[in-house]
Amino acid sequence: MMATLGKEQAHLIIVVGAGPAGMGVVNQMSKAGHAVVVLNRDIKFGGLAEYGIFPNKLKLRGGLRKSYWEILERPNVHYFGNVSVGRNKDLTVEELRGLGASALVFATGAQGTKTVGVEGDTALGVYHAKDVVYHFNRLPGFAERPFEMGRRVAVIGVGDVMVDVTHWLVRYKQVDEVTAIARRGPAERKYNPKEIRAVCSNIDRDALAKEFARIRPRLEAVGQNPDEILKGMLDEFTKCEPLRSQTRMGFRFLASPRRVLTDAQNRVRALEIEETKLEPKGEDFSAVGLKQYYEFPCDSVVFAVGDRVDETVGLPYKNGVFVTNPVRTNNDPDDSLFQAYDEASGTVIEGVFLTGWARKASEGLVGVAKRDGEWCAEVVTRYLETQSPHDRAVIDGKISQLRRMFDERRVQAIDVEGLRALEDAEKEHSAVNDFIGEFKFVSNQEMLVQIQRMRERPRASAAR
Ligand SMILES: Cc1cc2nc3c(=O)[nH]c(=O)nc-3n(C[C@H](O)[C@H](O)[C@H](O)COP(=O)(O)OP(=O)(O)OC[C@H]3O[C@@H](n4cnc5c(N)ncnc54)[C@H](O)[C@@H]3O)c2cc1C
């Protein structure tokens, strides 16, 4: 059945999550003339574009903010920040489905973090990279939490997030030492060569050469050439940002964290590391433990080994991701990749879609998430062709029903007007936060008070 849109008719699409992927969907669906409701956990939109990417990337962040404002200010887009969807949250998935929108898209990102599941990983001084990143980007809930890093920090992982955390430790915390710990070797490093420029002035090159000497036999054993790999790594240390602290950054390769060792106060004192060797696995290599252990002294440990989705959202979940339809459809093999799927009943969850890091945790940069959202919008558009549109009055009724649900539950949902008020309140502060180069309120409570204050201001002056 092909449903055509009358002038007074449209589809209502609900998008949960206003990060790059969600905004990609909102952009496309609103351009097509549909009514779009956006529900976002954070008061502010942007997701990791606002609270993830490193604070000094002001141009990237500013450009994204500008484009998101333009989308959210469209008359057929209805933004509600400070609304969490999930079990025991403001609204459940079932309640949202009950509203009878034509489609429901989850673009909630990957809010959970992976650990390597080692003994002692709940000790004081063990952190997840995303929490650290949220902290230094001033996300409410994380901004004011203490992150006591000590003088020597071990960061587990060798991807871009490791680089961002190291950048913060080098530039802001100015710790003595940061060591990136990798289970595999230097050839398997994952960070982008451009990103390492932020910290390469701090890399101790003599120590790096010694680390290569230490692991040389194990690299050669699998046909890797340590000299070439070291040269390749050093060649990337060009255009390094100026040295801003005396922090020494180093690497420990072929090193698998086994236990976090603690003192009597349950504070981190060291990592127990197992030596590994490389073993060919297809085109790649995997790390195999050698049962030789040593202690690596450190005061804190940051796990930067990727993310998993938040299973409390209440969508079918398995192994760190929400489940998507494993059955490839005939008409378009891509559609299934975005369809939420219930394995218990072996059926697609009708009208429910996933996109961005909610469907592929930790995969790609902002541009990839945006494209994923646009791709999802195409899939939703094909789905809408099988659905009857609603009269616009019916859509308005559904949005009013949603507002009533917020009121009944005392959810202080923030619309675009509220966001503008918040922006004005932040602009009143000439002092910028020490590190992020602009002023941000750091708690939801503070933001809500400021929004209220700004909203009352014109009325108060009119009354005078
Ligand atoms: C540390 C770090 C640094 C990065 N740096 C860069 C960079 O420099 N350049 C670059 O291009 N990319 C960078 N990326 C990658 C980029 O941020 C991601 O590709 C992108 O943000 C993923 O988009 P998303 O929309 O899928 O998820 P997110 O950006 O995580 O957005 C998810 C949104 O969902 C909302 N949400 C979550 N749970 C709920 C819920 N239960 N109910 C309602 N709303 C919910 C959140 O409030 C958020 O707004 C970085 C990522 C990280 C982790």
The ligand as an SDF file (V2000), in Angstrom:
LIG
                    3D

 53 58  0  0  0  0  0  0  0  0999 V2000
   35.7720   11.1260   23.5040 C   0  0  0  0  0  0  0  0  0  0  0  0
   35.2280   11.2660   22.1180 C   0  0  0  0  0  0  0  0  0  0  0  0
   35.7850   12.2150   21.2830 C   0  0  0  0  0  0  0  0  0  0  0  0
   35.3100   12.3490   19.9870 C   0  0  0  0  0  0  0  0  0  0  0  0
   35.8740   13.2980   19.1860 N   0  0  0  0  0  0  0  0  0  0  0  0
   35.4390   13.4500   17.9230 C   0  0  0  0  0  0  0  0  0  0  0  0
   36.0150   14.4440   17.0710 C   0  0  0  0  0  0  0  0  0  0  0  0
   36.9150   15.1680   17.4730 O   0  0  0  0  0  0  0  0  0  0  0  0
   35.5170   14.5680   15.8080 N   0  0  0  0  0  0  0  0  0  0  0  0
   34.4950   13.7920   15.3490 C   0  0  0  0  0  0  0  0  0  0  0  0
   34.0670   13.9630   14.2010 O   0  0  0  0  0  0  0  0  0  0  0  0
   33.9430   12.8220   16.1290 N   0  0  0  0  0  0  0  0  0  0  0  0
   34.3860   12.6350   17.3950 C   0  0  0  0  0  0  0  0  0  0  0  0
   33.8410   11.6590   18.1930 N   0  0  0  0  0  0  0  0  0  0  0  0
   32.8050   10.7710   17.6350 C   0  0  0  0  0  0  0  0  0  0  0  0
   31.4080   11.3970   17.6620 C   0  0  0  0  0  0  0  0  0  0  0  0
   31.2260   12.1000   18.8430 O   0  0  0  0  0  0  0  0  0  0  0  0
   30.3550   10.3130   17.4600 C   0  0  0  0  0  0  0  0  0  0  0  0
   30.5820    9.7320   16.1910 O   0  0  0  0  0  0  0  0  0  0  0  0
   28.9110   10.8160   17.4570 C   0  0  0  0  0  0  0  0  0  0  0  0
   28.6910   11.7640   18.4670 O   0  0  0  0  0  0  0  0  0  0  0  0
   27.9110    9.6650   17.6370 C   0  0  0  0  0  0  0  0  0  0  0  0
   26.6310   10.2100   17.4580 O   0  0  0  0  0  0  0  0  0  0  0  0
   25.2810    9.5900   18.0380 P   0  0  0  0  0  0  0  0  0  0  0  0
   24.2280   10.5590   17.6760 O   0  0  0  0  0  0  0  0  0  0  0  0
   25.1270    8.1980   17.5720 O   0  0  0  0  0  0  0  0  0  0  0  0
   25.4580    9.5140   19.6310 O   0  0  0  0  0  0  0  0  0  0  0  0
   25.7060   10.6430   20.7080 P   0  0  0  0  0  0  0  0  0  0  0  0
   26.5200   11.7430   20.1670 O   0  0  0  0  0  0  0  0  0  0  0  0
   26.2170    9.9350   21.9080 O   0  0  0  0  0  0  0  0  0  0  0  0
   24.2530   11.2310   21.0320 O   0  0  0  0  0  0  0  0  0  0  0  0
   23.3190   10.5250   21.7820 C   0  0  0  0  0  0  0  0  0  0  0  0
   22.2190   11.4630   22.2810 C   0  0  0  0  0  0  0  0  0  0  0  0
   21.2010   10.6420   22.8800 O   0  0  0  0  0  0  0  0  0  0  0  0
   20.7820   11.2130   24.1000 C   0  0  0  0  0  0  0  0  0  0  0  0
   20.3420   10.1070   24.9640 N   0  0  0  0  0  0  0  0  0  0  0  0
   21.0900    9.1170   25.4750 C   0  0  0  0  0  0  0  0  0  0  0  0
   20.3430    8.2610   26.1850 N   0  0  0  0  0  0  0  0  0  0  0  0
   19.0780    8.7240   26.1250 C   0  0  0  0  0  0  0  0  0  0  0  0
   17.8520    8.2820   26.6840 C   0  0  0  0  0  0  0  0  0  0  0  0
   17.7830    7.1780   27.4260 N   0  0  0  0  0  0  0  0  0  0  0  0
   16.7300    9.0150   26.4580 N   0  0  0  0  0  0  0  0  0  0  0  0
   16.7940   10.1540   25.7040 C   0  0  0  0  0  0  0  0  0  0  0  0
   17.9370   10.6110   25.1480 N   0  0  0  0  0  0  0  0  0  0  0  0
   19.0690    9.8950   25.3490 C   0  0  0  0  0  0  0  0  0  0  0  0
   21.9970   11.9430   24.6420 C   0  0  0  0  0  0  0  0  0  0  0  0
   21.5670   13.0090   25.4840 O   0  0  0  0  0  0  0  0  0  0  0  0
   22.6630   12.4460   23.3560 C   0  0  0  0  0  0  0  0  0  0  0  0
   22.2070   13.7440   23.0360 O   0  0  0  0  0  0  0  0  0  0  0  0
   34.2690   11.5120   19.5130 C   0  0  0  0  0  0  0  0  0  0  0  0
   33.7030   10.5580   20.3650 C   0  0  0  0  0  0  0  0  0  0  0  0
   34.1870   10.4260   21.6560 C   0  0  0  0  0  0  0  0  0  0  0  0
   33.5820    9.3890   22.5760 C   0  0  0  0  0  0  0  0  0  0  0  0
  1  2  1  0
  2  3  1  0
  2 52  2  0
  3  4  2  0
  4  5  1  0
  4 50  1  0
  5  6  2  0
  6  7  1  0
  6 13  1  0
  7  8  2  0
  7  9  1  0
  9 10  1  0
 10 11  2  0
 10 12  1  0
 12 13  2  0
 13 14  1  0
 14 15  1  0
 14 50  1  0
 15 16  1  0
 16 17  1  0
 16 18  1  0
 18 19  1  0
 18 20  1  0
 20 21  1  0
 20 22  1  0
 22 23  1  0
 23 24  1  0
 24 25  2  0
 24 26  1  0
 24 27  1  0
 27 28  1  0
 28 29  2  0
 28 30  1  0
 28 31  1  0
 31 32  1  0
 32 33  1  0
 33 34  1  0
 33 48  1  0
 34 35  1  0
 35 36  1  0
 35 46  1  0
 36 37  1  0
 36 45  1  0
 37 38  2  0
 38 39  1  0
 39 40  1  0
 39 45  2  0
 40 41  1  0
 40 42  2  0
 42 43  1  0
 43 44  2  0
 44 45  1  0
 46 47  1  0
 46 48  1  0
 48 49  1  0
 50 51  2  0
 51 52  1  0
 52 53  1  0
M  END
$$$$
